[in-house]
Amino acid sequence: MRENYQVTAVEDGKKYWISRSLAVCGIVVSKNPDDGKYYFLIEKRGPGAPDMNDLWCNPCGYLNYDETLREACLREVYEETGLDFRGQEGKILLWKIKDDPDDNVRQNVTVRYVIHTDHYELTHRELTFATEERGGEKEEVSGLKVISEDEIENYEWAWNHGELLQDLVAELREAEKEEKK
């Protein structure tokens, strides 16, 4: 088992602990009232992303100092897509936490949020991936799309993000059934 360890920064002489990182993932979803399907905002990882280039995913990134997990999620969504959900707390729900160290090589602990939005707003907004202008990394994202639940299998996904979307659709459909009872 690897332990957390301390390093001393060359720049300022301060000591920092190296440990598992906290990451956030924001799944932006809307339901089309016309066809009853769920739609998701996805992004293609660009050449500025550290890995998984040219694969599709949900907006995601790391927790910064002095911010909450929810704030980090909303910041990442904004930086990577231009959509600003700050101040819309009722639409942002904690969904799942992934903490299995065998699940990825970096052993990130990932907190996943579902962000519910109006279908018309999602599909009729201008989406831009000018991430650097909003505080993100240069060329981190190379494409943005809104896809239906029927299209999930048509994409090559980073990590398990396609499976995540399929799991979310199943949970949302189950909740709909429960509401009808």
Helices and strands as residue ranges (DSSP letters): E 5-8, E 15-18, E 22-31, E 38-45, E 56-57, E 60-62, H 69-81, G 89-91, E 92-98, E 109-116, H 119-123, G 131-134, E 141-148, G 149-154, H 161-180
